[in-house]
Amino acid sequence: NKWRIVFPNTGRQWKDWKQASTFYSGNRIQTTKYTWFTFLPQYLFEQFHRLGNLYFFFLVVLNWFPQVEVFHREITMLPLIVVLFASMIKDAVEDYRKYRFDKTINFSKTRVYDK
C-alpha cells in the first residue's frame, strides 16, 4: 500500500513532450546489467578485462604446450574456473535482486501531482 510520488517537470520541457515521448515511450526503471541472452558473453568480456584473470588464462594457454607444461592441464585451469564461477554466481544473484527491485518499483502505485 505504499505510494510513489512523481512530480512532473512543467514549463519549457512540456513543449518538447511529444518529441521526447517518442524516444522514451516506456516509463520504467531498469538497473539490471544483463539479460538471459547477454549474460555469459558480457560477463566473460568484463572478467577478462581484469589483469588477474588474464594472467591465469595466460598460464592455462601456456600449459597446453608440452614443451612448457609445468602442471597438468586440468590443475592449471582449476583456479581460473573456480574464481570465474564464484564471481558469476555472485553477479547473477546481484542482478536478479536488482531485477526484482525494479519490478516492484515499476508496478507500484504512483500519484502524480499536477497544477
Stockholm file with secondary structure:
# STOCKHOLM 1.0

chainA/1-115         NKWRIVFPNTGRQWKDWKQASTFYSGNRIQTTKYTWFTFLPQYLFEQFHRLGNLYFFFLVVLNWFPQVEVFHREITMLPLIVVLFASMIKDAVEDYRKYRFDKTINFSKTRVYDK
#=GR chainA/1-115 SS CCEEEECCCCSHHHHTHHHHHHHCCCCCCCCCCCCTTTHHHHHHHHHTTSHHHHHHHHHHHHHTSTTTCCSCHHHHHHHHHHHHHHHHHHHHHHHHHHHHHHHHHHTSEEEECCC
#=GC SS_cons         CCEEEECCCCSHHHHTHHHHHHHCCCCCCCCCCCCTTTHHHHHHHHHTTSHHHHHHHHHHHHHTSTTTCCSCHHHHHHHHHHHHHHHHHHHHHHHHHHHHHHHHHHTSEEEECCC
//
